[in-house]
Amino acid sequence: MSEKIEKTEAEWRAQLSAEQYRVLREHGTEPAFSGAYFDTKAPGRYRCAACGAELFDAEHKFDSGTGWPSFFAPLNESAVETDTDTSYGMRRTEVHCARCHSHLGHVFPDGPRPTGLRYCINSVSLELEPKA
């Protein structure tokens, strides 16, 4: 993993769109079925929209029917980190970029094999780098 990135909130606001800032920095969620990548099937790598770190491979993407891009595994174990999220009266596992600590989404234990996990990620948190 590359060196950690730390910026002031003013620097993040200047770099990100209003929606990206709301999701990535304020732990927001985009509405289901509204994001650019929920039904994308193109091969490639998904990068963090804030810092460009490689997070997920399209080969690990699957259709969860939830309306958000879903992956059964990150690109590698050091790409993402998790925290416990107790907002909204729920107990969930938040997923964030290991490099810049931007909020990506949540991971749930109801995914397909081989991991049994579903990384439910906001499209606005990602940028797809198509496979050449």
C-alpha positions as CSV (number, residue, x, y, z in Angstrom):
1,M,0.0,0.0,0.0
2,S,1.2,3.5,-0.8
3,E,1.9,6.1,1.8
4,K,-1.1,7.3,3.7
5,I,-2.7,10.5,2.5
6,E,-3.9,13.1,4.9
7,K,-5.6,16.4,3.9
8,T,-7.6,19.1,5.6
9,E,-11.3,19.1,5.1
10,A,-10.9,22.3,3.1
11,E,-8.5,20.4,0.7
12,W,-10.9,17.5,0.3
13,R,-13.8,20.0,-0.4
14,A,-11.7,21.7,-3.1
15,Q,-10.8,18.3,-4.7
16,L,-14.1,16.4,-4.6
17,S,-17.6,17.2,-5.9
18,A,-20.3,18.0,-3.3
19,E,-21.7,14.5,-3.6
20,Q,-18.3,12.8,-3.4
21,Y,-17.5,14.9,-0.3
22,R,-20.8,13.9,1.3
23,V,-20.2,10.2,0.8
24,L,-16.4,9.9,1.1
25,R,-15.7,12.4,3.9
26,E,-19.1,12.6,5.7
27,H,-19.9,8.8,5.5
28,G,-23.0,9.4,3.3
29,T,-24.7,6.9,1.1
30,E,-26.0,7.4,-2.5
31,P,-29.5,6.2,-3.3
32,A,-29.8,2.6,-4.5
33,F,-29.7,2.1,-8.3
34,S,-28.5,5.7,-8.8
35,G,-24.8,5.2,-9.1
36,A,-22.7,4.9,-12.2
37,Y,-21.4,1.4,-11.5
38,F,-24.2,-0.6,-9.8
39,D,-24.8,-2.5,-13.1
40,T,-21.5,-2.0,-14.9
41,K,-20.0,-5.2,-16.2
42,A,-16.8,-3.8,-17.9
43,P,-13.5,-5.3,-16.9
44,G,-11.0,-3.2,-15.1
45,R,-9.9,-2.0,-11.7
46,Y,-11.9,0.2,-9.4
47,R,-9.9,3.0,-7.7
48,C,-10.7,5.3,-4.8
49,A,-12.3,8.4,-6.2
50,A,-10.4,10.5,-3.6
51,C,-6.9,9.2,-3.8
52,G,-6.7,6.9,-6.8
53,A,-5.7,3.8,-4.8
54,E,-6.6,0.5,-6.4
55,L,-9.4,-1.1,-4.3
56,F,-11.4,-3.7,-6.3
57,D,-11.1,-5.8,-9.5
58,A,-14.1,-6.1,-11.7
59,E,-13.6,-9.9,-11.7
60,H,-14.7,-9.8,-8.0
61,K,-17.9,-7.8,-8.8
62,F,-21.3,-9.5,-8.7
63,D,-24.9,-8.5,-9.0
64,S,-26.3,-8.4,-5.5
65,G,-29.6,-6.9,-6.5
66,T,-29.1,-4.2,-3.9
67,G,-28.5,-1.2,-6.2
68,W,-24.9,-0.7,-5.3
69,P,-21.7,-2.1,-6.8
70,S,-21.0,-5.3,-4.9
71,F,-17.7,-7.2,-4.7
72,F,-16.9,-10.5,-2.9
73,A,-13.4,-9.3,-2.1
74,P,-11.1,-6.3,-2.3
75,L,-8.2,-6.3,-4.7
76,N,-5.9,-7.3,-1.8
77,E,-6.2,-7.4,2.0
78,S,-4.3,-4.1,2.4
79,A,-6.5,-2.1,0.0
80,V,-9.3,-1.5,2.4
81,E,-9.8,-1.2,6.2
82,T,-12.9,-1.6,8.3
83,D,-14.5,0.0,11.4
84,T,-17.6,-0.7,13.4
85,D,-20.5,1.7,12.3
86,T,-23.3,2.1,14.8
87,S,-25.1,5.0,13.0
88,Y,-28.9,4.9,12.5
89,G,-29.3,2.4,15.3
90,M,-27.6,-0.4,13.4
91,R,-24.4,-2.2,13.9
92,R,-22.6,-2.6,10.6
93,T,-19.0,-2.9,9.3
94,E,-17.9,0.2,7.5
95,V,-15.3,-0.1,4.7
96,H,-12.9,2.7,3.9
97,C,-9.9,3.3,1.7
98,A,-6.7,2.2,3.6
99,R,-4.7,5.0,1.9
100,C,-6.9,8.1,2.5
101,H,-9.5,6.7,5.0
102,S,-12.4,7.8,2.7
103,H,-15.7,6.1,3.4
104,L,-16.6,3.6,0.6
105,G,-19.6,1.6,2.0
106,H,-20.1,-1.4,4.1
107,V,-19.3,-5.1,4.1
108,F,-21.9,-7.8,5.0
109,P,-21.6,-11.6,5.5
110,D,-24.2,-12.5,2.9
111,G,-22.1,-12.6,-0.3
112,P,-21.2,-15.4,-2.7
113,R,-18.4,-17.9,-2.6
114,P,-15.5,-18.0,-2.2
115,T,-15.5,-15.4,0.6
116,G,-19.2,-15.2,1.6
117,L,-18.8,-11.4,1.8
118,R,-20.6,-8.6,0.1
119,Y,-18.6,-5.3,-0.1
120,C,-21.5,-2.9,-0.8
121,I,-19.8,0.2,-2.2
122,N,-21.0,3.6,-3.3
123,S,-20.4,4.3,-7.0
124,V,-19.4,7.9,-6.2
125,S,-16.6,6.5,-4.1
126,L,-15.1,4.7,-7.1
127,E,-13.5,5.4,-10.5
128,L,-13.3,2.5,-12.9
129,E,-10.0,2.2,-14.8
130,P,-11.0,0.0,-17.8
131,K,-8.9,-2.9,-18.7
132,A,-6.7,-2.2,-21.7
